[in-house]
């Protein structure tokens, strides 16, 4: 293939990857941020006396839920402005795979990280005296739900910056693209499942006869659930790295 035609194709695939990264990466987080705002508004209508605490919890939760589109934006910008000196087709497929990886993972991480925020807003409205432990629990839950997103970001960056063989063939093209697809979709279940597990702690605390003593046992169960939920994501990470090793 002509060198100029190859360069055009590689740039085209990078642009599609950037669009995929930011397009999908913006949807889920926006929905999640709206969910936390809605639950905060319902809590304020139920407990006007704790409006400031609910507003603070909402803003903190929304700030953390805004992390996924930020990661997607970073990868999209890298894809938009990358200019390899001697482009090859494998770099184009790798760019497309990088966009798919972070885009799909961000799509799921947005609502996943909003589940703890919505649970915290509802719990604070019902039990304002526990607002501080609720905030800590919310931040812990949101951090755990975004582990899969970090794995996807890692794969995207590796796809962009690892050196590519100049003798790459069709198998290498498919391998790098499949690595991005594998990690992106592999992060979906872990993000959503972890968010559901962490949000359920607030429901459990609310119904426990001794709410202040309920955090310890329920957090242990939550951590176990999140760890098991992330097992599938780790499998996807291993397969993605293996696919990238094939391409090298």
Rosetta silent file (secondary structure, phi, psi, omega in degrees, C-alpha in Angstrom):
SEQUENCE: XXXXXXXXXXXXXXXXXXXXXXXXXXXXXXXXXXXXXXXXXXXXXXXXXXXXXXXXXXXXXXXXXXXXXXXXXXXXXXXXXXXXXXXXXXXXXXXXXXXXXXXXXXXXXXXXXXXXXXXXXXXXXXXXXXXXXXXXXXXXXXXXXXXXXXXXXXXXXXXXXXXXXXXXXXXXXXXXXXXXXXXXXXXXXXXXXXXXXXXXXXXXXXXXXXXXXXXXXXXXXXXXXXXXXXXXXXXXXXXXXXXXXXXX
SCORE:     score description
SCORE:     0.000 S_00000001
   1 L     0.000  141.360  179.725    0.000    0.000    0.000 S_00000001
   2 L   -59.783  144.450 -176.510    1.175    3.488   -0.840 S_00000001
   3 H   -61.370  -41.662 -179.199    2.757    5.346    2.075 S_00000001
   4 H   -66.307  -41.711  178.641    0.424    8.357    1.727 S_00000001
   5 H   -63.411  -39.066  177.744   -2.663    6.130    1.562 S_00000001
   6 H   -63.232  -44.438  179.598   -1.504    4.277    4.675 S_00000001
   7 H   -61.114  -39.687  178.951   -0.998    7.523    6.560 S_00000001
   8 H   -65.886  -42.808  179.290   -4.509    8.668    5.616 S_00000001
   9 H   -64.607  -42.231  179.578   -6.057    5.384    6.738 S_00000001
  10 H   -62.496  -44.417  179.351   -4.180    5.428   10.033 S_00000001
  11 H   -64.470  -39.445  178.887   -5.287    9.003   10.727 S_00000001
  12 H   -61.879  -44.388 -179.970   -8.875    8.122    9.793 S_00000001
  13 H   -67.048  -34.382  176.708   -8.934    5.181   12.209 S_00000001
  14 H   -66.002  -39.063  178.436   -7.448    7.373   14.946 S_00000001
  15 H   -66.849  -39.483  176.490  -10.199    9.948   14.403 S_00000001
  16 H   -64.082  -40.438  177.234  -12.869    7.251   14.604 S_00000001
  17 H   -62.187  -39.977  178.243  -11.244    5.992   17.811 S_00000001
  18 H   -64.827  -41.658  178.187  -11.320    9.514   19.271 S_00000001
  19 H   -64.623  -40.266  178.818  -14.986    9.890   18.399 S_00000001
  20 H   -64.729  -43.675 -178.586  -15.755    6.505   19.927 S_00000001
  21 H   -61.119  -50.192 -174.735  -13.823    7.345   23.096 S_00000001
  22 H   -81.640  -34.030 -179.710  -15.495   10.692   23.761 S_00000001
  23 H   -64.431  -53.841  178.004  -18.897    9.874   22.308 S_00000001
  24 H   -71.570  -35.969 -176.706  -19.496    6.761   24.384 S_00000001
  25 H   -68.356  -15.660 -179.792  -17.419    8.081   27.273 S_00000001
  26 H   -93.279  -20.582 -172.542  -19.714   11.075   27.737 S_00000001
  27 H   -71.470  -59.429 -175.968  -23.057    9.251   27.802 S_00000001
  28 H   -58.741  -49.268  179.086  -22.851    7.080   30.916 S_00000001
  29 H   -59.311  -38.112  179.372  -21.241    9.656   33.234 S_00000001
  30 H   -63.888  -41.029  177.210  -23.796   12.312   32.262 S_00000001
  31 H   -63.673  -43.831  179.903  -26.633    9.936   33.116 S_00000001
  32 H   -63.018  -41.112  178.415  -24.961    9.035   36.414 S_00000001
  33 H   -63.670  -40.075  176.778  -24.430   12.675   37.376 S_00000001
  34 H   -64.403  -36.356  178.369  -28.076   13.368   36.656 S_00000001
  35 H   -62.647  -46.521 -179.786  -29.118   10.436   38.835 S_00000001
  36 H   -64.566  -36.909  176.223  -27.187   11.715   41.846 S_00000001
  37 H   -64.456  -38.825  178.545  -28.647   15.195   41.340 S_00000001
  38 H   -65.388  -42.993  179.449  -32.154   13.763   41.228 S_00000001
  39 H   -67.790  -35.384  176.962  -31.719   11.773   44.442 S_00000001
  40 H   -65.077  -41.099  178.900  -30.233   14.820   46.167 S_00000001
  41 H   -63.674  -40.930  177.555  -33.235   16.925   45.115 S_00000001
  42 H   -65.184  -38.066  177.931  -35.641   14.308   46.462 S_00000001
  43 H   -65.423  -39.180  178.671  -33.685   14.197   49.722 S_00000001
  44 H   -64.648  -36.355  178.725  -33.820   17.985   50.063 S_00000001
  45 H   -69.615  -27.870  179.280  -37.584   17.953   49.613 S_00000001
  46 H   -82.863  -36.810 -177.200  -37.840   15.315   52.332 S_00000001
  47 L  -131.036   78.394 -178.951  -35.358   16.913   54.758 S_00000001
  48 H   -59.749  -23.016 -177.107  -35.040   20.674   54.122 S_00000001
  49 H   -70.617  -19.336 -177.427  -32.936   21.027   57.279 S_00000001
  50 H  -114.088   30.544 -179.424  -30.009   19.111   55.739 S_00000001
  51 H   -59.612  -41.258 -178.040  -29.977   20.804   52.337 S_00000001
  52 H   -65.045  -41.181  179.210  -26.373   21.953   52.731 S_00000001
  53 H   -65.811  -41.269  178.692  -25.143   18.448   53.642 S_00000001
  54 H   -67.344  -38.794  178.771  -27.023   16.916   50.730 S_00000001
  55 H   -63.800  -40.883  178.597  -25.733   19.573   48.357 S_00000001
  56 H   -64.893  -45.789  179.096  -22.167   18.888   49.489 S_00000001
  57 H   -61.864  -40.267  179.224  -22.595   15.123   49.086 S_00000001
  58 H   -62.419  -45.977 -178.288  -24.107   15.621   45.630 S_00000001
  59 H   -64.784  -41.844  178.881  -21.228   17.815   44.441 S_00000001
  60 H   -63.943  -45.722  179.326  -18.564   15.439   45.754 S_00000001
  61 H   -62.674  -40.605  179.080  -20.290   12.458   44.186 S_00000001
  62 H   -68.277  -34.375  178.289  -20.720   14.243   40.869 S_00000001
  63 H   -63.225  -43.703  178.767  -17.078   15.322   40.874 S_00000001
  64 H   -68.910  -37.388  178.564  -15.907   11.727   41.232 S_00000001
  65 H   -67.630  -14.381  177.824  -18.440   10.561   38.639 S_00000001
  66 L   -85.112   -2.498  178.892  -16.862   13.057   36.220 S_00000001
  67 H   -64.646  -45.239 -178.579  -13.569   11.123   36.229 S_00000001
  68 H   -55.145  -48.602  178.832  -14.532    8.648   33.448 S_00000001
  69 H   -66.319  -24.281  175.930  -15.202   11.294   30.766 S_00000001
  70 H   -66.999  -44.197  175.846  -11.968   13.028   31.765 S_00000001
  71 H   -60.905  -43.643  179.668  -10.027    9.836   31.049 S_00000001
  72 H   -62.581  -38.270  179.061  -11.918    9.451   27.782 S_00000001
  73 H   -64.788  -40.724  179.223  -11.083   13.045   26.852 S_00000001
  74 H   -60.155  -47.261 -179.808   -7.362   12.472   27.480 S_00000001
  75 H   -66.226  -39.822  179.580   -7.316    9.445   25.171 S_00000001
  76 H   -61.983  -42.233  178.894   -9.426   11.253   22.565 S_00000001
  77 H   -64.458  -41.649  177.598   -7.009   14.211   22.504 S_00000001
  78 H   -61.250  -38.428  179.651   -4.045   11.865   22.157 S_00000001
  79 H   -70.632  -36.139 -178.123   -5.789   10.168   19.233 S_00000001
  80 H   -67.704  -34.686 -171.524   -6.665   13.462   17.575 S_00000001
  81 H  -112.238   10.847  177.008   -3.136   14.832   17.639 S_00000001
  82 L   -74.402  141.610 -178.974   -0.993   11.747   17.250 S_00000001
  83 L  -145.165   79.427  178.606    1.274   11.932   14.209 S_00000001
  84 L   -61.996  142.095 -176.465    3.564    8.919   13.824 S_00000001
  85 L   -68.492  -36.842 -179.870    6.561    9.612   11.635 S_00000001
  86 L  -132.543   77.323 -171.608    6.263    6.354    9.702 S_00000001
  87 L   -66.082  144.346  174.131    2.660    5.149   10.189 S_00000001
  88 L  -127.129  161.230 -176.093    1.696    1.517    9.682 S_00000001
  89 H   -62.681  -30.149 -179.925   -1.735   -0.071    9.583 S_00000001
  90 H   -64.529  -29.946  176.765   -1.240   -1.771   12.933 S_00000001
  91 H   -69.135  -34.165  176.227   -1.022    1.682   14.524 S_00000001
  92 H   -65.909  -44.931  178.221   -4.390    2.555   13.038 S_00000001
  93 H   -66.337  -35.982  177.283   -6.021   -0.575   14.440 S_00000001
  94 H   -65.599  -39.427  177.867   -4.346    0.042   17.790 S_00000001
  95 H   -63.892  -41.551  178.037   -5.728    3.608   17.840 S_00000001
  96 H   -65.110  -41.594  177.540   -9.214    2.317   17.112 S_00000001
  97 H   -63.746  -37.411  178.554   -8.869   -0.314   19.844 S_00000001
  98 H   -63.989  -41.589  178.487   -7.692    2.326   22.331 S_00000001
  99 H   -65.437  -40.255  178.735  -10.762    4.449   21.646 S_00000001
 100 H   -66.161  -41.595 -177.847  -13.116    1.512   22.045 S_00000001
 101 H   -58.756  -55.163 -175.811  -11.454    0.419   25.284 S_00000001
 102 H   -74.910  -30.909 -179.274  -11.759    3.714   27.151 S_00000001
 103 H   -66.467  -49.525 -179.155  -15.065    4.678   25.524 S_00000001
 104 H   -67.710  -41.051  179.368  -16.999    1.555   26.518 S_00000001
 105 H   -63.434  -40.602  177.908  -15.385    1.438   29.976 S_00000001
 106 H   -67.235  -35.251  178.257  -16.280    5.095   30.628 S_00000001
 107 H   -57.301  -40.026 -179.384  -19.814    4.462   29.423 S_00000001
 108 H   -86.718  -32.425 -177.105  -20.292    1.918   32.237 S_00000001
 109 H   -67.502  -27.637  179.327  -18.140    3.591   34.900 S_00000001
 110 H   -60.357  -62.143  177.034  -20.337    6.701   34.901 S_00000001
 111 H   -65.689  -31.014  179.043  -23.546    5.114   36.212 S_00000001
 112 H   -61.518  -43.892 -179.981  -21.512    2.602   38.207 S_00000001
 113 H   -78.328  -12.829  177.775  -19.804    5.323   40.242 S_00000001
 114 H   -83.893  -21.460  179.712  -23.079    7.219   40.614 S_00000001
 115 H   -58.107  -46.962  175.708  -24.820    4.360   42.455 S_00000001
 116 H   -61.898  -34.709  179.882  -22.886    5.051   45.694 S_00000001
 117 H   -66.817  -43.041  178.448  -23.607    8.779   45.305 S_00000001
 118 H   -65.510  -40.381  178.124  -27.346    8.230   44.916 S_00000001
 119 H   -64.120  -38.570  179.912  -27.357    5.836   47.870 S_00000001
 120 H   -67.438  -42.008  179.674  -25.464    8.322   50.027 S_00000001
 121 H   -62.621  -43.147  179.097  -27.823   11.196   49.190 S_00000001
 122 H   -66.674  -39.509 -178.920  -30.856    9.105   50.054 S_00000001
 123 H   -68.532  -39.756  178.676  -29.252    7.809   53.258 S_00000001
 124 H   -63.826  -37.271  178.558  -28.218   11.280   54.450 S_00000001
 125 H   -65.200  -30.809 -178.965  -31.769   12.504   53.926 S_00000001
 126 H   -87.495  -34.425 -177.439  -33.067    9.687   56.133 S_00000001
 127 L  -135.052   76.354 -175.030  -30.306    9.710   58.769 S_00000001
 128 H   -61.448  -26.048 -177.094  -28.546   13.111   58.770 S_00000001
 129 H   -69.709  -12.922  179.218  -26.574   12.336   61.936 S_00000001
 130 H  -106.589   24.152 -174.099  -24.548    9.726   59.972 S_00000001
 131 H   -63.681  -35.826 -179.223  -23.609   12.063   57.113 S_00000001
 132 H   -66.181  -51.610  175.860  -19.847   11.837   57.728 S_00000001
 133 H   -62.739  -30.833  176.551  -19.591    8.014   57.602 S_00000001
 134 H   -64.330  -40.752  178.400  -21.978    8.049   54.643 S_00000001
 135 H   -64.545  -42.889  178.309  -19.633   10.395   52.759 S_00000001
 136 H   -62.041  -43.641  179.770  -16.621    8.203   53.530 S_00000001
 137 H   -64.099  -38.275  178.942  -18.523    5.123   52.388 S_00000001
 138 H   -62.630  -47.003 -178.953  -19.579    6.900   49.203 S_00000001
 139 H   -64.865  -38.932  176.883  -16.006    7.856   48.292 S_00000001
 140 H   -62.495  -45.970  179.807  -14.769    4.336   49.017 S_00000001
 141 H   -62.829  -42.113 -179.857  -17.473    2.846   46.847 S_00000001
 142 H   -66.027  -37.582  177.852  -16.823    5.245   43.972 S_00000001
 143 H   -63.163  -40.345 -178.877  -13.090    4.537   44.084 S_00000001
 144 H   -68.540  -36.984 -177.453  -13.739    0.801   43.889 S_00000001
 145 H   -69.343  -19.628 -176.869  -16.142    1.096   40.968 S_00000001
 146 L   -97.330    8.081  175.923  -13.539    2.904   38.869 S_00000001
 147 H   -62.166  -43.610  179.483  -10.848    0.232   39.127 S_00000001
 148 H   -62.415  -35.707  177.479  -12.045   -1.345   35.895 S_00000001
 149 H   -62.712  -38.731  178.547  -11.884    2.073   34.229 S_00000001
 150 H   -65.312  -38.512  175.563   -8.215    2.381   35.217 S_00000001
 151 H   -60.020  -43.487 -179.848   -7.541   -1.021   33.636 S_00000001
 152 H   -65.682  -39.119  176.443   -9.165    0.208   30.422 S_00000001
 153 H   -62.596  -41.046  178.258   -7.121    3.410   30.495 S_00000001
 154 H   -59.444  -47.077  179.853   -3.966    1.340   30.926 S_00000001
 155 H   -63.120  -41.028  179.547   -4.784   -0.796   27.888 S_00000001
 156 H   -61.049  -44.740 -179.472   -5.607    2.314   25.830 S_00000001
 157 H   -67.976  -38.123  177.014   -2.290    3.953   26.664 S_00000001
 158 H   -64.081  -40.436  178.297   -0.355    0.759   25.995 S_00000001
 159 H   -63.195  -33.330 -177.929   -2.040    0.432   22.622 S_00000001
 160 H   -79.036  -35.981 -167.690   -1.064    3.994   21.775 S_00000001
 161 H  -111.788  -14.482  176.652    2.516    4.051   22.979 S_00000001
 162 L   -67.344  140.341  178.868    3.940    0.537   22.786 S_00000001
 163 L   -64.333  141.852 -178.851    6.249    0.142   19.781 S_00000001
 164 L  -107.109  145.732  179.342    4.695   -1.691   16.843 S_00000001
 165 L   -71.659  134.451  177.536    6.439   -4.173   14.598 S_00000001
 166 L   -71.922  -10.353 -179.127    7.066   -2.850   11.060 S_00000001
 167 L  -105.848   25.581 -177.971    6.343   -6.371    9.793 S_00000001
 168 L   -66.189  147.029  178.969    2.838   -6.583   11.301 S_00000001
 169 L  -124.494 -163.569 -176.424    0.195   -8.501    9.399 S_00000001
 170 H   -59.858  -40.679  179.929   -3.520   -9.206    9.515 S_00000001
 171 H   -61.490  -39.529  178.691   -3.235  -11.229   12.722 S_00000001
 172 H   -67.330  -38.779  177.294   -1.503   -8.309   14.433 S_00000001
 173 H   -59.140  -49.784 -178.542   -4.189   -5.887   13.245 S_00000001
 174 H   -64.765  -35.485 -176.587   -6.936   -8.080   14.674 S_00000001
 175 H   -65.576  -46.801 -177.939   -4.981   -8.665   17.903 S_00000001
 176 H   -69.777  -37.532  176.892   -4.574   -4.983   18.841 S_00000001
 177 H   -65.999  -41.865  179.849   -8.160   -4.153   17.935 S_00000001
 178 H   -66.390  -31.852  177.721   -9.430   -7.158   19.894 S_00000001
 179 H   -61.882  -42.580  177.819   -7.378   -6.115   22.932 S_00000001
 180 H   -67.271  -41.892  178.931   -9.266   -2.819   23.096 S_00000001
 181 H   -63.877  -43.800 -178.256  -12.644   -4.478   22.564 S_00000001
 182 H   -60.440  -47.994 -176.333  -11.920   -7.118   25.210 S_00000001
 183 H   -72.526  -37.980 -179.665  -10.905   -4.631   27.905 S_00000001
 184 H   -61.964  -51.841 -179.448  -13.635   -2.117   27.128 S_00000001
 185 H   -74.600  -27.676  177.721  -16.507   -4.579   27.341 S_00000001
 186 H   -67.890  -21.386  179.702  -14.816   -6.532   30.119 S_00000001
 187 H   -83.721  -14.416 -173.470  -14.956   -3.436   32.328 S_00000001
 188 H   -63.720  -54.227 -176.704  -18.721   -2.976   31.969 S_00000001
 189 H   -63.487  -38.984 -179.030  -19.891   -5.677   34.358 S_00000001
 190 H   -65.411  -40.606  179.930  -17.280   -4.905   37.001 S_00000001
 191 H   -66.872  -47.997 -178.328  -18.173   -1.199   37.102 S_00000001
 192 H   -69.015  -42.639  179.713  -21.926   -1.718   37.271 S_00000001
 193 H   -64.101  -40.581  178.426  -21.714   -4.667   39.666 S_00000001
 194 H   -66.095  -38.848  177.990  -19.387   -2.843   42.033 S_00000001
 195 H   -63.472  -40.556  178.242  -21.650    0.195   42.009 S_00000001
 196 H   -65.282  -41.869 -179.230  -24.679   -1.923   42.905 S_00000001
 197 H   -64.169  -43.202 -178.308  -22.775   -3.655   45.705 S_00000001
 198 H   -71.563  -35.799  178.217  -21.537   -0.414   47.251 S_00000001
 199 H   -67.375  -29.616 -178.644  -24.925    1.310   46.984 S_00000001
 200 H   -67.729  -21.791  177.961  -26.577   -1.593   48.775 S_00000001
 201 H   -60.752  -40.454 -179.868  -24.538   -0.816   51.907 S_00000001
 202 H   -64.622  -38.248  177.001  -26.570    2.356   52.430 S_00000001
 203 H   -66.024  -40.475  179.379  -29.778    0.390   52.160 S_00000001
 204 H   -66.322  -41.517  178.687  -28.470   -2.180   54.644 S_00000001
 205 H   -62.823  -39.148 -176.979  -27.351    0.452   57.147 S_00000001
 206 H   -63.784  -31.995 -177.392  -30.724    2.148   56.949 S_00000001
 207 H   -98.723    0.009 -179.282  -32.571   -1.027   57.933 S_00000001
 208 L   -79.845  140.693 -179.211  -30.099   -2.238   60.549 S_00000001
 209 L   -62.983  -30.228  177.787  -31.248   -1.946   64.196 S_00000001
 210 L  -123.043   91.599 -170.241  -27.892   -0.407   65.192 S_00000001
 211 H   -62.954  -37.960 -175.925  -26.870    1.763   62.263 S_00000001
 212 H   -69.473  -29.958  178.574  -23.508    2.914   63.596 S_00000001
 213 H   -87.224   -5.831 -176.073  -22.314   -0.661   64.177 S_00000001
 214 H   -80.551  -21.540 -174.366  -23.576   -1.838   60.818 S_00000001
 215 H   -61.172  -45.072 -176.543  -20.862   -0.170   58.743 S_00000001
 216 H   -58.461  -59.904 -178.879  -18.079   -2.606   59.651 S_00000001
 217 H   -62.095  -39.974 -178.574  -19.760   -5.944   58.782 S_00000001
 218 H   -68.848  -33.885  177.502  -21.553   -4.532   55.752 S_00000001
 219 H   -66.674  -37.180  177.435  -18.341   -2.996   54.396 S_00000001
 220 H   -62.136  -45.592  178.667  -16.592   -6.359   54.641 S_00000001
 221 H   -63.826  -40.415  178.473  -19.382   -8.007   52.642 S_00000001
 222 H   -61.080  -45.875 -179.426  -19.278   -5.145   50.147 S_00000001
 223 H   -61.845  -38.459  177.755  -15.517   -5.497   49.648 S_00000001
 224 H   -65.023  -43.352  178.823  -15.913   -9.232   49.064 S_00000001
 225 H   -63.346  -41.186  179.677  -18.644   -8.618   46.508 S_00000001
 226 H   -66.542  -39.676  179.629  -16.589   -5.999   44.699 S_00000001
 227 H   -62.114  -43.639  179.805  -13.523   -8.254   44.648 S_00000001
 228 H   -67.866  -38.692  178.990  -15.473  -11.112   43.083 S_00000001
 229 H   -62.883  -33.088 -178.696  -17.117   -8.721   40.599 S_00000001
 230 H   -80.964   -7.794  179.082  -13.676   -7.510   39.508 S_00000001
 231 H   -60.512  -42.782 -179.962  -12.439  -11.039   38.839 S_00000001
 232 H   -64.909  -34.865  178.682  -14.029  -10.989   35.389 S_00000001
 233 H   -67.593  -37.945  177.826  -12.432   -7.611   34.682 S_00000001
 234 H   -65.964  -38.047  175.114   -9.010   -8.967   35.636 S_00000001
 235 H   -59.817  -43.032  178.441   -9.559  -11.875   33.242 S_00000001
 236 H   -62.996  -38.929  178.024  -10.301   -9.349   30.488 S_00000001
 237 H   -62.277  -43.857 -179.705   -7.128   -7.451   31.375 S_00000001
 238 H   -63.173  -44.091  179.891   -5.041  -10.631   31.128 S_00000001
 239 H   -65.829  -38.985  178.948   -6.529  -11.559   27.756 S_00000001
 240 H   -63.028  -44.075  177.610   -6.024   -8.009   26.455 S_00000001
 241 H   -63.817  -36.974  177.759   -2.366   -8.044   27.467 S_00000001
 242 H   -65.038  -41.011  177.681   -1.970  -11.459   25.830 S_00000001
 243 H   -63.523  -39.838  178.388   -3.472  -10.159   22.607 S_00000001
 244 H   -67.080  -33.916  177.010   -1.090   -7.228   22.643 S_00000001
 245 H   -65.766  -36.051  176.627    1.820   -9.594   23.195 S_00000001
 246 H   -62.093  -41.583 -176.932    0.733  -11.534   20.093 S_00000001
 247 H   -68.124  -23.272 -179.351    0.768   -8.316   18.071 S_00000001
 248 L   -82.225    0.000    0.000    4.366   -7.549   19.103 S_00000001
